[in-house]
Structures are given as C-alpha cells and as structure tokens.
Amino acid sequence: MIAWVLEKLIVVRDFMARPALLAHAARTTLAALLALYLAFALQLDTPYSAMVTVMIVSHPVQGSILAKSLWRLGGTLLGGAAAVVLMALAPQTPWLYLAGLAVWVGLGAAASTLLRGFRSYGAVLAGYTVALILPFAVSDPNSIFLVVTRRVAVVSLGIVCSAFVSAALVRPTAERGLERLLAGLLRDLVAYARIGLDPGQGEALRPLRNALGAKIGALETAIQFAAAEMPERALQATALREAAAGMFGAITAAAALTEAPPAHGPALSALLAETREALDLAAQSLAGQAGPAQEGGARDGAGLGGAIDRLDALRVRTQAALVAPESLNDSDALLVGDRLADLLGELVRALSGLDVSRHGIVREGPQRNAIHLDTEWAVRNGVRGALAVMLGGAMWFETAWPSGAMMLAGLTPNVVLLSLRERPSSDAIHLLWGIALGSLLGLFYLLWVLPQITDFPLLALWLAPPVFLAAAAMTAPPTMFYAIGFIVFFITLLMPSNPMVYDPAFFLDSAFATLVGAALTVLVHRYILPVDSRALRRHLLSEISADFARAFAAQEPEAVAWETRMHDRMRLLAARLRAANVPAELTLRNGFAALRLGRDVLRLRFLLAGDAWATQRVLDAIVARIAGERAALANAALFLHARADLPDEAERAAGLRRAAALLPAVESLARLHRHFFRQALSREPLPKASS
C-alpha cells in the first residue's frame, strides 16, 4: 500500500513539474480570480458563475479559449432565448414546461452529436442552458428575463476575463501548432508515399496508415484554433481542409500503388525514379534542410515549392503517358501508371496545404470535407437527454423537494455532455467522486476558512490552491472529470459572494441535491439508457458498408466527398476499437478494402464516363465477382479491350484500356475480401446505372 501511494506521488510530482502546465494553471487561476473580483465589483447576483465559466473554457492554447468562448456565449444566448419562450408558453403548467424543456435539451444533445468541435459544444450548451435557468424561475415566472440576463452577464464576464488574461500573457501558439502539425503530417506522408513506390510494401504501410489517419483527424481542431487566434487563417481554412482530403487520398493511392504488380519499361522506370527524387526533395524541405521561403511569399525553387512543382509536372507527364499507347503498352504498366498519376495528384493537393499555411498560395478551388453523421447515435443521445430531464423533473415535482431545481440543473448538463464521450459511464463515476470531494472541501471552507476572511486578497489566497490544482488536472484525460466535478461544484456550492452568506444547512441541502443529480447521471448512463459502444461500432461498420454500396448506385457519389467521409468513418472506427481494447486488425482491413475498392469503382466510372453500356457491364462484373463468379472480371476486361479496338471508339480507347488494366486489382481485392463485400452489397438492392 505504501509503495502504491509513493508511486502515485511520484507520478503527480512528474506531472506537475512541467513548466508549460504550471504556466497554464497559473493563468487560469489568475483569470478565475479576476472574473470573481470584477463580478463582485459589478455586484452581479451570482459572481461565482463567472469563475466557473473561466474554469470551463480553460485550455493551454489561446485559440481554443477564444473558439470555445465564442461558442459558449452563442449557446448561452440561444439557450436564454429558448428559456424565455418556454416560460412564456407554460408559465403556470409545470409539467408542460418540463416537457418543453425535455424536448429542447434532447434537440440540443442530438444536434451536438452531428456537429464537430466547438460547434458541438455550442449546440449542447444551448440545450442545457435552459435547464440552468428555468428551474430557478418556476416559482416566479415573471423573473425569467432577469434570470436570463444575469446568466448571460456572468458568462460574458468569465469569457472576457479568460480571453484577456490569455491574450496578455500568452503569445499566439495555435498558428505555430498548426504549421508544426502540417509539417509533421506531410513528413510522415512523404515517407509513406516513398515506401509505396516499391512493390509489395502493403504490410509495412498498414501501421503507418492507421497513425496518419488519426493525425489527419486532429487537423480540423488545429485549424479551428488557428482561425480563432488569427482571422486571416479562417480564409485559408477550407484550403487546408482540401489539403487534408489530399492526405487521405494519398494514403489510399500509395497503398494501391504498392500492391500493383511490378511493371517495367523505360518510360515508367524514368517516372518512378523522378518521383523518388521529388519526394526526397520534399522530405529534405520538410525536415528543414532546404532553404527557407523568400520574403514576400516567394517560394524557394529548391525547397517545398520546387518539390510541389516537380510532382505536378510528373503528374502531367504520367497522364500524358497513359494516353500514349507507345509509352505504357501493357496492362501492368497501365495499372502502375494510373496508380502513380493518382498518387502524384493527391500529393500535390496535400503538400499545397503547407504553401497555403506559409504563403496563402491556393492552387485549386478549396472545398469542405464530408464527415460521418451518425443520426442513430444522435437520436439516442437526444432521447437520453430528454429522458434525464423528465426523470429529474418528475422526482422534483412529485417530492416537492425545495432543492430539486439544483438537482435538475446538475443532472441535465452532466448527462448530455457525457453522452458525447466514448466511455460515459466511467466518466460519470469520476465526475461523482469529484463532486463528492468538492463538496467536502467546500464545507470545510464554509465552516472554517471563509469566516476568517475579511478582504478579497485573503479570499483569493485561499481559493487559488484548489483552482490551480484543478486547472492542471483538467489537462490530463485520466483525471479530467475528477477535476471538473471537483472545481465546478466546489465553487458552485461554496457560492463566494459579497456579502458572504454562511448557511451550512442550505449548503448541505444543495450538496446533497448535486450528488443525487450526479448519481442519477451514473444511473442513466449505466443502466437506463447506456451508451452501447459495441452497437456504435457495428453501426459505424454498417455505414462504411453502405458507403461502399453507394459507389455502385445509379446516382454516382461525388468522389472527394465519398472518400473523405469514408476516411472519417475509418478514423472513428479505429478510435472506438482502441477505446474498447478489442482486436481491430480484421475489421480495419475490411473497412480499408471497402474504401480501396469503392475508390476503384469511382475511378472506373470516371474512365468510362459517357459510355453507359461499358460502365454498366463493368459494374455488373464486379458485383458478379463478389457474388462468386470467378471469370466475371476477366470477361469484362476482354470486353473492354475488344471495345477499345473498335474504329468508332478511338477517342475513348485510352480510357477503356486504363479501365481494363484496373480490373486485375479489383479482382485481387474482391477475392481477398469477398465475404465482407457480399454482406455490404446484400444490405439493399443496387439500382441499375442510368443509361
């Protein structure tokens, strides 16, 4: 036991010894105390709520504080407006008001599930803000506007104090963080592509691919942070998302290229050799070995810009070789050439992201990437939020508990916020323990500390240690919800105000109500409507299968949106498998194979555009091969070659031959993953392609 305690103390010592962490905790403490002081000076009714706001928006990165603060303010304003409307509709009918509150909270929880980043936070806040306002205005409906105004005032003050301290004491770091993340991602991507140029490297690429996918998923958050710190970054955000789409495309293209059969020929060998040289140049530039960008945004011809230009020129040359029969004159060479052209194009899109970041150079029209929208999970989260409100409200109304409003105000945000987590039941228990600890410390402060305090400096001196420790602990995932429960409810239950009110009975009643709300949160998430992580994974896999089937549909999906959505689903699936600590290799292989084959199907549809008969013949052959007809794709390849030799198909001959060259790769994927593909295609009948 003693050894265990000593081990934990060493871990805490090492954790707290980081200068950046200590600086963040000190800034957060300063901002929280400043918010409390100004709330006292402005004589706000709930000054401690400004302090709580600072703790909630706390983050080591300035851009995160700004972005989260703006969405918190927007959610608070929207929730306040909704509270006024709901109270106006049902001022004397508590059950009707409770039903309206449940519906609103459910809508906010559902919307937050479908959104990402701080947009999600704004939506869930708009939902539960009503639960923080309405219960305290039920006894006096005429006071609703005043309650809303007070809530908006303290939240705004907390946001302003947090942003001011961060801006005064921290240099903008999100922009540098974004550029570091981009450069690191591109270094890894170039190394990945370099390996993919050699045949038979699929096994070597697999772990790199999974790591790259996770890092690209973090790019969206970094873009939001940088855009909040520097408005000009917002103008580049869509271009950076286009670069992220290129990264996803390059991941798939390199995996397809390395699995293509070896091909030879002077033209192809020269293209591959020059591609290796261009990638080496890009790697040197990204590692800082090439010259820096020139002043005024000009790109160093020997650096990254030169590498991008060389890769783009190689893409053009490879495309030209694909339509010149004398250059790549056999199916294997055509397949490798097509895969190489695809990889080069995606690398240019990806590497251009750093040009955008450094110089604002945009090569092509940017677009927003498609993401996974889990409507089933959104509905479930919405129902859970509404159910929690009805459960807490029924307990309050039926028992006529004076502190029922406090219980409902704690229960609602706890349930809806934790619904977005991968393991909410364990997080809810951590939150409960944190609230219990905060209640005990709050009681100690109320009985023995605050009665001895006569001025604000002494109050700040006593409040600073728990705030400092909580701010530090909130940055570590294992202790985050312990710290949130502790500090938020320590401050809320203690209610430091001016003048201070010492009422131990009210404190104990409020603490008990808060603990009951936290216990109901555990009950809801663990027993009443738990988050079924296994069902979430199954649903995500079914969505991947459905996307695979859509590649064959009559209405052809837009290729970039289809691929970025598939990659986003694969990233989420990998994260959920890791969180559940279950074997993931087979599932991820099948999912990535669906992405690969779906991408090839869209590629075939592009190459055969304008020839509805050939397109339908090839799609039918792929479906037949998945169903078990071994000769289907070989026959389709013979059909395409024969069609390419027809005199009236001279203009389409190159596309027909390239499509025929892709079919052996399709055959390989269909053979290895036939069972998974057959299940995916059997979920619903496929419509015929339009003629």
C-alpha positions in Angstrom: 0.0 0.0 0.0 2.8 2.4 0.9 4.6 1.6 -2.3 1.5 2.2 -4.3 1.0 5.6 -2.6 4.6 6.6 -3.2 4.4 5.5 -6.9 1.3 7.7 -7.3 3.0 10.7 -5.6 6.0 10.3 -8.0 3.6 10.4 -10.9 1.9 13.5 -9.6 5.3 15.2 -9.0 6.5 14.4 -12.5 3.1 15.6 -13.9 3.3 18.9 -12.0 6.9 19.5 -12.8 6.2 20.6 -16.4 6.7 24.4 -16.8 4.1 24.8 -19.6 1.5 23.0 -17.4 2.3 25.2 -14.4 2.1 28.4 -16.5 -1.3 27.3 -17.8 -2.6 26.6 -14.3 -1.3 29.9 -13.1 -3.0 31.8 -16.0 -6.3 30.0 -15.4 -6.1 30.8 -11.7 -5.4 34.5 -12.4 -8.3 34.7 -14.9 -10.7 33.0 -12.5 -9.9 35.3 -9.6 -10.1 38.3 -11.9 -13.6 37.3 -13.0 -14.7 36.8 -9.4 -13.3 40.2 -8.4 -15.0 42.0 -11.3 -18.2 40.2 -10.6 -18.0 41.5 -7.0 -17.3 45.0 -8.2 -20.2 44.9 -10.7 -22.4 43.5 -7.9 -23.6 40.6 -10.1 -26.0 38.2 -8.3 -24.1 35.0 -8.9 -20.4 36.2 -9.1 -19.1 32.7 -8.7 -20.6 31.7 -12.1 -18.1 33.9 -13.8 -15.4 32.0 -12.1 -16.9 28.7 -13.2 -17.0 29.9 -16.8 -13.3 30.6 -16.7 -12.6 27.1 -15.5 -14.8 25.5 -18.2 -13.2 27.4 -21.1 -9.7 26.8 -19.7 -7.2 25.4 -22.2 -3.5 25.7 -22.7 -3.9 27.0 -26.3 -5.2 30.6 -26.7 -7.1 29.7 -29.9 -9.0 27.0 -28.1 -10.1 29.5 -25.4 -11.3 32.0 -28.0 -13.1 29.5 -30.1 -14.7 27.7 -27.1 -15.7 31.1 -25.5 -17.4 32.3 -28.6 -19.5 29.1 -29.0 -20.2 29.1 -25.3 -21.5 32.7 -25.5 -23.6 31.8 -28.6 -25.0 28.7 -26.9 -25.8 30.7 -23.8 -27.7 33.4 -25.8 -29.7 30.8 -27.7 -30.5 28.9 -24.6 -31.5 32.0 -22.8 -33.9 33.0 -25.6 -35.3 29.5 -25.6 -35.9 29.7 -21.8 -37.9 32.9 -22.2 -40.0 31.4 -24.9 -40.7 28.1 -22.9 -41.6 30.0 -19.8 -43.9 32.3 -21.8 -45.7 29.2 -23.3 -46.2 27.4 -20.0 -45.9 29.8 -17.0 -48.5 28.0 -14.8 -48.2 24.4 -16.1 -45.0 22.9 -14.7 -45.5 19.5 -16.5 -45.9 21.2 -19.8 -42.9 23.4 -19.1 -40.9 20.2 -18.2 -42.0 18.5 -21.4 -40.8 21.5 -23.4 -37.5 21.6 -21.5 -37.0 17.9 -22.3 -37.7 18.4 -26.0 -35.3 21.3 -26.2 -32.5 19.5 -24.3 -33.0 16.5 -26.5 -32.7 18.6 -29.6 -29.5 20.2 -28.3 -28.0 16.8 -27.5 -28.9 15.4 -30.9 -27.5 18.4 -32.7 -24.3 18.3 -30.8 -23.8 14.7 -31.8 -24.0 15.6 -35.5 -21.6 18.5 -35.2 -17.9 18.6 -34.6 -15.5 20.6 -32.4 -16.8 23.7 -30.7 -19.9 23.8 -32.8 -20.9 20.6 -31.0 -20.2 22.3 -27.7 -22.3 25.3 -28.7 -25.3 23.1 -29.5 -25.2 21.1 -26.3 -24.7 24.3 -24.3 -27.8 25.9 -26.0 -29.7 22.8 -24.8 -28.7 22.6 -21.2 -28.5 26.4 -20.6 -32.3 26.3 -20.4 -32.0 23.7 -17.6 -29.7 26.1 -15.7 -32.2 28.9 -16.0 -35.8 27.6 -16.0 -35.8 25.6 -12.7 -34.9 28.7 -10.8 -37.7 30.8 -12.3 -40.5 28.3 -11.9 -41.7 29.8 -8.6 -41.7 33.3 -10.2 -42.3 33.2 -13.9 -42.1 37.0 -14.2 -38.5 36.9 -13.2 -37.4 34.8 -16.2 -36.0 37.7 -18.2 -34.0 38.9 -15.2 -32.6 35.4 -14.6 -31.6 35.1 -18.3 -29.9 38.5 -18.2 -27.9 37.5 -15.1 -26.8 34.3 -16.7 -25.6 36.0 -19.8 -23.8 38.7 -17.8 -21.8 36.3 -15.7 -20.9 34.0 -18.7 -19.8 37.0 -20.7 -17.7 38.3 -17.9 -16.0 35.0 -17.5 -15.3 34.8 -21.2 -13.8 38.3 -21.3 -11.5 37.7 -18.3 -10.3 34.4 -19.7 -9.6 35.8 -23.2 -7.9 38.9 -21.7 -5.5 37.0 -19.5 -4.7 34.6 -22.3 -4.1 37.4 -24.8 -2.0 39.4 -22.3 0.2 36.5 -21.1 0.4 34.1 -24.0 1.8 34.6 -27.4 -0.5 33.1 -30.1 0.5 29.4 -30.4 -2.2 27.8 -32.4 -0.8 29.1 -35.7 2.6 27.7 -34.9 1.0 24.5 -33.7 -1.0 24.2 -37.0 2.1 24.7 -39.1 4.1 22.1 -37.0 1.3 19.6 -37.3 1.0 20.2 -41.0 4.8 19.8 -41.5 4.9 16.7 -39.3 2.0 15.2 -41.1 3.5 15.9 -44.5 6.8 14.5 -43.5 5.1 11.2 -42.5 3.0 11.3 -45.6 6.0 11.7 -47.9 7.8 8.9 -46.1 4.7 6.8 -46.5 4.4 7.6 -50.2 8.1 6.9 -50.7 7.6 3.3 -49.3 4.5 2.9 -51.5 6.6 3.4 -54.7 8.1 0.0 -54.1 6.0 -3.1 -54.9 4.8 -5.4 -52.1 5.0 -3.0 -49.2 1.4 -3.3 -48.0 2.3 -4.8 -44.6 4.8 -2.0 -44.0 2.3 0.7 -44.8 -0.5 -0.6 -42.6 0.6 0.7 -39.2 1.8 4.0 -40.8 -1.6 4.4 -42.4 -3.5 4.0 -39.1 -1.3 6.5 -37.4 -1.6 9.0 -40.3 -5.4 8.7 -40.3 -5.5 9.6 -36.6 -3.2 12.6 -37.0 -5.2 14.0 -40.0 -8.3 13.8 -37.9 -6.7 16.2 -35.4 -6.0 18.7 -38.2 -9.6 20.1 -38.1 -9.3 21.1 -34.4 -5.9 22.7 -35.1 -7.5 24.7 -38.0 -10.3 26.0 -35.7 -7.8 27.0 -33.0 -5.6 28.9 -35.5 -8.7 30.6 -37.2 -9.8 31.8 -33.7 -6.4 33.3 -32.9 -5.8 34.9 -36.4 -8.9 35.8 -38.5 -6.8 35.5 -41.7 -6.4 31.8 -41.0 -10.2 31.5 -41.4 -9.8 32.5 -45.0 -7.4 29.6 -45.5 -9.4 27.0 -43.5 -11.2 25.5 -46.5 -8.0 25.3 -48.5 -6.3 23.5 -45.6 -9.3 21.1 -45.4 -8.7 20.4 -49.1 -5.1 19.5 -48.3 -6.4 17.1 -45.6 -8.6 15.5 -48.3 -5.4 15.2 -50.4 -3.7 13.5 -47.5 -6.5 10.9 -47.2 -6.3 10.4 -51.0 -2.5 9.9 -50.9 -2.9 7.3 -48.1 -5.2 5.2 -50.3 -3.3 5.8 -53.5 0.0 4.7 -52.1 -1.5 1.5 -50.7 -3.0 0.8 -54.2 0.3 1.5 -55.9 2.4 -0.8 -53.8 0.0 -3.7 -54.4 0.1 -3.3 -58.1 2.1 -5.9 -60.0 5.7 -5.0 -60.9 5.9 -3.3 -64.3 8.9 -2.3 -66.4 9.7 -0.1 -69.3 11.9 2.9 -69.9 9.1 5.5 -69.6 7.6 4.0 -66.4 11.1 3.5 -64.8 12.0 7.1 -65.5 8.8 8.4 -64.0 9.2 6.3 -60.8 12.8 7.3 -60.4 12.0 11.0 -60.8 9.1 10.7 -58.4 11.5 9.2 -55.8 13.8 12.2 -56.3 11.0 14.7 -56.0 9.8 13.0 -52.8 13.4 13.1 -51.4 13.5 16.8 -52.2 10.1 17.3 -50.4 11.4 15.3 -47.4 14.5 17.4 -47.2 12.5 20.6 -47.3 10.0 19.5 -44.7 12.9 18.4 -42.4 14.3 22.0 -42.7 17.3 21.0 -44.8 16.3 23.2 -47.8 16.4 26.9 -48.0 13.6 28.9 -46.3 10.9 30.7 -48.2 11.9 34.1 -49.6 10.5 37.3 -48.4 7.1 38.4 -49.8 5.8 34.9 -50.1 8.0 33.7 -52.9 8.8 30.0 -52.9 12.3 28.7 -52.9 12.7 26.7 -56.1 14.9 24.2 -54.3 12.5 23.8 -51.4 9.0 22.6 -50.9 7.6 24.8 -53.7 10.1 23.3 -56.1 9.1 19.8 -55.0 5.4 20.5 -55.5 6.1 21.9 -59.0 8.2 18.8 -59.8 5.5 16.4 -58.6 2.8 18.3 -60.5 4.9 18.2 -63.7 5.4 14.4 -63.2 1.6 14.0 -62.8 1.1 15.8 -66.1 3.7 13.6 -67.8 2.3 10.4 -66.3 -1.2 11.4 -67.5 0.2 12.0 -71.0 2.0 8.6 -71.0 -1.3 6.9 -70.1 -2.9 8.2 -73.3 0.1 7.4 -75.5 0.0 3.7 -76.5 3.7 3.6 -77.2 4.7 4.7 -73.7 2.8 2.2 -71.5 1.9 -0.6 -73.8 0.8 -3.4 -71.4 -1.8 -3.8 -68.7 0.6 -3.9 -65.8 2.3 -0.7 -66.9 -1.0 1.0 -67.4 -2.1 0.0 -63.9 1.1 1.2 -62.3 1.0 4.4 -64.4 -2.6 5.1 -63.4 -1.8 4.5 -59.7 1.2 6.7 -59.9 -0.7 9.5 -61.5 -3.4 9.2 -58.8 -0.7 9.3 -56.0 1.1 12.3 -57.6 -2.2 14.3 -57.8 -3.1 13.6 -54.2 0.4 14.5 -53.0 0.2 17.9 -54.8 -3.1 18.6 -53.1 -1.7 17.6 -49.7 1.7 19.4 -50.0 0.0 22.5 -51.2 -1.5 22.8 -47.7 1.8 24.0 -46.3 2.1 26.5 -49.1 -1.3 27.8 -48.1 -0.3 27.9 -44.4 3.0 29.7 -45.1 2.2 31.9 -48.1 -1.5 31.9 -48.7 -1.0 30.3 -52.1 -4.1 28.4 -53.2 -3.7 26.2 -56.3 -7.2 24.9 -56.8 -10.7 25.7 -55.5 -10.9 24.5 -51.9 -13.9 22.7 -50.5 -15.2 21.5 -47.1 -14.6 17.8 -46.4 -17.5 15.4 -45.8 -17.7 13.9 -42.3 -19.6 11.0 -40.7 -23.0 11.9 -39.5 -24.3 9.3 -37.0 -28.0 10.0 -36.9 -28.7 6.9 -34.9 -26.4 7.9 -32.2 -27.8 11.5 -32.3 -31.3 10.2 -31.8 -30.2 8.0 -28.9 -28.4 10.9 -27.3 -31.4 13.2 -27.8 -33.7 10.6 -26.2 -31.3 10.1 -23.3 -31.1 13.9 -22.6 -34.9 14.2 -22.7 -35.4 11.2 -20.5 -32.9 12.6 -17.9 -34.9 15.8 -17.8 -38.2 14.0 -17.3 -36.7 11.7 -14.7 -35.2 14.6 -12.7 -38.2 16.8 -13.1 -40.6 14.1 -12.0 -38.6 13.4 -8.9 -38.6 17.2 -8.2 -42.3 17.7 -8.7 -43.6 14.6 -7.0 -41.5 15.1 -3.9 -41.8 18.9 -3.8 -38.1 19.0 -2.9 -37.0 22.6 -2.4 -33.6 21.8 -3.8 -35.0 19.9 -6.8 -34.1 22.8 -9.1 -30.4 22.4 -8.1 -30.6 18.6 -8.7 -32.1 19.1 -12.2 -29.6 21.8 -13.0 -26.8 19.5 -12.3 -28.3 16.3 -13.8 -29.0 17.8 -17.2 -25.6 19.1 -18.3 -23.9 16.1 -16.8 -26.0 13.6 -18.9 -25.8 15.4 -22.2 -22.1 16.3 -22.0 -21.1 12.8 -21.1 -23.2 11.4 -24.0 -20.6 12.6 -26.4 -17.9 10.6 -24.7 -16.7 7.1 -25.7 -17.0 5.7 -22.1 -19.6 7.9 -20.4 -20.4 5.5 -17.6 -16.9 5.5 -16.2 -16.6 9.3 -16.8 -19.8 9.7 -14.8 -18.4 7.9 -11.8 -15.2 10.0 -12.0 -17.5 13.1 -12.0 -19.4 11.8 -9.0 -16.2 11.3 -7.0 -15.0 14.8 -8.0 -18.3 16.4 -6.8 -18.1 14.5 -3.5 -14.5 15.8 -2.9 -15.5 19.3 -3.9 -18.5 19.2 -1.5 -16.3 18.1 1.4 -13.7 20.8 0.7 -16.5 23.4 0.2 -18.0 22.5 3.6 -14.6 22.9 5.2 -14.1 26.3 3.6 -17.7 27.4 4.6 -17.3 26.5 8.2 -13.6 27.2 9.0 -12.0 29.3 6.2 -14.4 31.9 4.9 -15.5 33.2 8.4 -11.9 34.2 9.0 -11.6 36.2 5.7 -12.1 40.0 5.8 -11.0 41.1 2.3 -10.6 39.9 -1.3 -6.8 39.3 -1.3 -7.2 36.8 1.5 -10.1 35.2 -0.2 -8.1 34.9 -3.4 -5.2 33.4 -1.5 -7.4 30.6 -0.2 -9.3 30.0 -3.4 -6.1 29.9 -5.6 -4.7 26.4 -4.5 -7.8 24.3 -5.4 -8.3 26.3 -8.6 -4.6 25.9 -9.6 -4.6 22.1 -8.9 -7.9 21.6 -10.8 -6.7 23.6 -13.8 -3.6 21.4 -14.0 -5.6 18.1 -13.5 -8.1 19.1 -16.2 -5.4 18.8 -18.9 -4.8 15.1 -18.2 -7.5 12.7 -19.6 -7.3 10.2 -16.7 -8.1 13.0 -14.1 -10.1 15.4 -16.2 -13.6 14.5 -14.9 -12.5 14.2 -11.4 -11.1 17.8 -11.7 -14.2 19.1 -13.5 -16.6 17.7 -10.9 -14.4 18.9 -8.1 -13.8 22.5 -9.1 -17.1 23.4 -10.8 -19.2 22.2 -7.8 -16.7 23.3 -5.2 -17.2 26.9 -6.5 -20.9 26.5 -7.2 -21.7 25.0 -3.7 -19.5 27.4 -1.8 -21.1 30.4 -3.7 -18.5 33.0 -2.8 -20.4 36.3 -2.8 -20.3 39.8 -1.5 -21.6 40.0 1.2 -20.9 36.3 2.0 -23.8 34.2 3.3 -23.0 31.4 5.8 -25.8 28.8 5.8 -24.5 25.3 6.4 -28.0 23.8 6.2 -28.5 25.3 2.7 -25.0 24.2 1.7 -25.7 20.6 2.8 -29.1 20.5 1.1 -27.5 21.9 -2.2 -24.6 19.4 -2.0 -27.0 16.5 -1.5 -29.1 17.6 -4.5 -25.9 17.9 -6.6 -24.8 14.4 -5.5 -28.2 13.0 -6.3 -28.0 14.6 -9.8 -24.5 13.0 -10.3 -25.8 9.6 -9.0 -28.7 9.8 -11.5 -26.2 10.6 -14.2 -24.4 7.3 -13.4 -27.8 5.6 -13.3 -28.9 6.9 -16.7 -25.6 6.1 -18.4 -25.0 2.7 -16.9 -28.5 1.2 -16.6 -31.4 3.2 -18.0 -30.1 4.1 -21.5 -26.4 3.2 -21.6 -24.0 4.1 -24.5 -23.6 0.7 -26.2 -20.1 1.0 -27.7 -20.5 -2.3 -29.4 -23.6 -1.2 -31.2 -21.9 2.1 -32.1 -19.1 0.1 -33.7 -21.5 -2.1 -35.6 -23.4 0.9 -36.8 -20.3 2.6 -38.0 -19.2 -0.5 -39.9 -22.7 -0.7 -41.5 -22.3 2.9 -42.6 -18.9 2.0 -44.2 -20.7 -0.9 -46.0 -23.5 1.4 -47.1 -21.0 3.9 -48.5 -19.3 1.1 -50.4 -22.6 0.1 -51.9 -23.3 3.7 -52.9 -20.3 3.6 -55.2 -22.3 1.2 -57.4 -25.5 3.2 -57.3 -27.2 4.9 -60.3 -26.6 8.3 -58.8 -22.8 8.4 -58.7 -21.5 9.9 -55.5 -19.1 12.9 -55.6 -15.7 11.2 -55.4 -13.9 13.6 -52.9 -16.9 13.8 -50.6 -17.3 10.0 -50.7 -13.6 9.3 -49.9 -13.2 11.9 -47.1 -16.4 10.6 -45.4 -15.1 7.0 -45.7 -11.8 8.0 -44.2 -13.5 9.9 -41.4 -15.6 6.8 -40.6 -12.5 4.6 -40.7 -10.7 7.0 -38.2 -13.7 6.9 -35.8 -13.9 3.2 -36.1 -10.2 2.8 -35.3 -10.6 5.1 -32.3 -13.6 3.2 -30.9 -11.9 -0.1 -31.4 -8.9 1.2 -29.5 -11.1 2.7 -26.7 -12.8 -0.7 -26.3 -9.5 -2.5 -26.3 -10.8 -5.1 -28.8 -9.0 -6.8 -31.7 -9.2 -4.4 -34.6 -6.9 -5.7 -37.4 -9.5 -7.7 -39.4 -12.2 -5.1 -39.1 -9.9 -2.3 -40.2 -8.6 -4.4 -43.1 -12.1 -5.0 -44.3 -13.0 -1.3 -43.9 -9.9 -0.1 -45.8 -10.5 -2.7 -48.5 -14.0 -1.3 -49.0 -12.5 2.2 -49.3 -10.0 0.9 -51.8 -12.5 -1.0 -53.9 -15.0 1.8 -53.8 -12.4 4.3 -54.9 -11.5 2.0 -57.8 -15.2 1.8 -58.8 -15.5 5.5 -58.9 -12.2 5.6 -60.9 -13.7 3.2 -63.4 -16.8 5.2 -63.7 -14.7 8.3 -64.4 -12.6 6.5 -67.1 -15.8 5.1 -68.7 -17.8 8.3 -68.4 -20.0 8.8 -71.5 -20.2 5.0 -72.2 -23.1 3.8 -70.2 -23.1 0.3 -71.7 -19.4 -0.3 -70.8 -19.9 1.3 -67.3 -22.8 -1.0 -66.5 -21.1 -4.0 -67.9 -18.1 -3.4 -65.6 -20.2 -2.7 -62.5 -22.2 -5.8 -63.1 -19.0 -7.8 -63.5 -17.7 -6.5 -60.1 -20.9 -7.4 -58.4 -20.9 -10.9 -60.0 -17.3 -11.5 -58.9 -18.2 -10.6 -55.4 -21.1 -13.0 -55.6 -18.7 -15.8 -56.6 -18.5 -15.7 -60.4 -14.7 -16.2 -60.9 -14.5 -15.3 -64.6 -16.6 -12.2 -64.4 -13.9 -9.6 -64.3 -11.6 -11.4 -66.8 -14.5 -11.4 -69.2 -15.2 -7.7 -68.6 -11.5 -6.9 -69.3 -11.7 -8.8 -72.6 -14.9 -6.8 -73.4 -13.1 -3.5 -72.7 -10.1 -4.4 -74.8 -12.3 -5.5 -77.7 -14.3 -2.3 -77.4 -11.1 -0.2 -77.4 -10.1 -1.8 -80.7 -13.2 -0.7 -82.5 -12.6 2.1 -85.0 -15.5 4.2 -83.7 -14.1 4.1 -80.2 -10.7 5.6 -81.0 -11.3 8.7 -78.8 -12.2 6.5 -75.8 -9.7 3.8 -76.4 -7.2 5.1 -73.8 -9.8 5.2 -71.1 -11.1 1.8 -72.0 -7.6 0.3 -71.8 -6.9 2.0 -68.5 -10.2 0.7 -67.1 -9.3 -2.8 -68.3 -5.9 -2.5 -66.6 -7.6 -1.7 -63.3 -9.7 -4.8 -63.2 -7.0 -7.2 -62.1 -6.5 -5.0 -59.0 -10.3 -5.1 -58.4 -10.1 -8.9 -58.8 -7.5 -9.1 -56.1 -9.5 -7.0 -53.6 -12.7 -8.8 -54.4 -11.1 -12.2 -53.9 -9.5 -11.4 -50.5 -12.5 -9.6 -49.0 -15.4 -11.2 -50.9 -17.4 -12.2 -47.8 -17.3 -8.6 -46.4 -18.2 -7.1 -49.8 -21.0 -9.6 -50.3 -22.5 -8.7 -47.0 -22.2 -5.0 -47.8 -23.9 -5.3 -51.2 -26.7 -7.6 -49.9 -28.0 -5.0 -47.5 -30.1 -3.4 -50.1 -30.7 -4.0 -53.9 -28.5 -1.9 -56.1 -30.2 0.2 -58.8 -29.1 -0.1 -62.3 -26.8 2.7 -63.7 -28.7 5.2 -65.8 -28.2 4.9 -69.5 
